[in-house]
């Protein structure tokens, strides 16, 4: 599976997107996430595993807990992939404006 497919498959699930957004806002443990999410702690762990495999989050040990945060190295390729479309659309817009100006 390509990086993009793995990434979008991970973010396709609404619960994983919600977990990703919470971790993006603040580093959190599985227990902290389970307190505010409508799913069990084991389910949170499984969702985090998928997000980690997609390189969207990373974890670090803090005593007996694992604290999850956004993985900036994983977000870089995602940003580059999205920027490609932004750049193409800006170029198309520029060409359309220049064509309109020439009329």
JOMOHU-V945951 format. One record per residue. RES is the residue in three letters. SS is DSSP state (H for helix, E for strand, - for the rest). BURIAL is 1 if it has 24 or more other ideal C-beta (glycine too) atoms within 12 Angstrom, else 0. Layout:
# JOMOHU-V945951
((RES:SS:BURIAL) (RES:SS:BURIAL))
This chain:
# JOMOHU-V945951
((UNK:-:0) (UNK:-:0) (UNK:H:0) (UNK:H:0) (UNK:H:0) (UNK:H:0) (UNK:H:1) (UNK:H:0) (UNK:H:0) (UNK:H:1) (UNK:H:1) (UNK:H:0) (UNK:-:0) (UNK:H:0) (UNK:H:1) (UNK:H:1) (UNK:H:0) (UNK:H:0) (UNK:H:1) (UNK:H:1) (UNK:H:0) (UNK:H:1) (UNK:H:1) (UNK:H:0) (UNK:H:0) (UNK:-:0) (UNK:-:0) (UNK:E:1) (UNK:E:1) (UNK:H:1) (UNK:H:0) (UNK:H:0) (UNK:H:1) (UNK:H:1) (UNK:H:0) (UNK:H:0) (UNK:-:1) (UNK:-:0) (UNK:-:0) (UNK:-:0) (UNK:H:0) (UNK:H:0) (UNK:H:0) (UNK:H:1) (UNK:H:1) (UNK:H:0) (UNK:H:1) (UNK:H:1) (UNK:H:0) (UNK:H:1) (UNK:H:1) (UNK:H:1) (UNK:H:0) (UNK:-:1) (UNK:-:1) (UNK:-:1) (UNK:E:1) (UNK:E:0) (UNK:E:1) (UNK:E:0) (UNK:E:0) (UNK:E:0) (UNK:-:0) (UNK:-:0) (UNK:E:0) (UNK:E:1) (UNK:E:0) (UNK:E:1) (UNK:E:1) (UNK:E:1) (UNK:-:1) (UNK:H:0) (UNK:H:0) (UNK:H:1) (UNK:H:1) (UNK:H:0) (UNK:H:0) (UNK:H:1) (UNK:H:0) (UNK:H:0) (UNK:H:0) (UNK:H:0) (UNK:H:0) (UNK:H:0) (UNK:H:0) (UNK:H:0) (UNK:H:0) (UNK:H:0) (UNK:H:0) (UNK:H:0) (UNK:H:0) (UNK:H:0) (UNK:H:0) (UNK:H:0) (UNK:H:0) (UNK:H:0) (UNK:H:0) (UNK:H:0) (UNK:H:0) (UNK:H:0) (UNK:H:0) (UNK:H:0) (UNK:-:0))
